[in-house]
């Protein structure tokens, strides 16, 4: 095989490979765009959450968060004090 034939085969293979990748990526972009539009069209709209003026739930969650924070702080303190010895 001559150098020019080898170069020609290499360029042909490179063009084929790049063309295949380009076509694949184009099909991928088109399919993702179509799926996005289909999901946007057929997905039901989310129901609005009614806001309740009840403050008991917020207070209960706040006290529970404070308790969790205290437990985590105690665990970290105990871990650090045991590592010093």
N, C-alpha and C positions, 0 to 999 in steps of 0.2 A: 504494500500500500504506500502510496506517495503521501507526502506531507499535506498537499492540498486536498486530497481525498479525505484524509483523517480530520483536517480542519473543517471541511465541509460537513462531515458526519457529526462532529462535535457541535457545530453551530446548529445543525438540524435538530439534534437531540436537546440542546439548550432551548431552542425556540418551542419545541413540542412541550417540554417540561414547563416552561414559563406560561405557555398558552393554556395548558391544563390547569395550572394553579390559578391563573386569572379567571378562567371560566368557573372553576369551583368556588372561588371567593365571590364572584358576581352572583352565582346561584344562591350562595349562603346569605348574602346581604338581602337579596330579593325575598327569600323565604322568611327571614327574620322580620323584615318589614311587613310582609303580608300577615304573618302570625300576630304581630303587634296590633295591626289594624283589626284583625278578626277578634282578638281578645277585647279590644276597646269597644267593638260594636256589640258583642254578645255578652259581655260581663254585666251582671246586674249592678245598678248603682247602690252604693252602701247606704243602709238605713241610717237616718240621723239619730244620734243618741240624745234622748231627752235629758236636759240638765235638771237635776232635782236640787231643791234648796235645802236638803237635809244635810246638816253639818255633822251628824253623828258618825257617819261612815268615815269622813275625813279625820275626825278626832281619834277614832279607833285605829285607823291605819297609822296615824302619827305616833300613837303610844306603842304600837307594835314595832314600828321602825326604831323607836328609841330603845326598846327592850333588846332588839336584835343588835343594835349598835353597842349597847352595854355588854352583851355577851361576847361579841367579837373583840371588843377592847380588852375584856378580862382574859380571853384566850391568848391574845397577842402578848399581853403583859406576862402571863404565866410562862409562855414559850420563851420569851426573851430572858426572864429571870432564871429559867432552868438551863439555858445555854451558857450563862455566865459562869456557872460553877464548874 
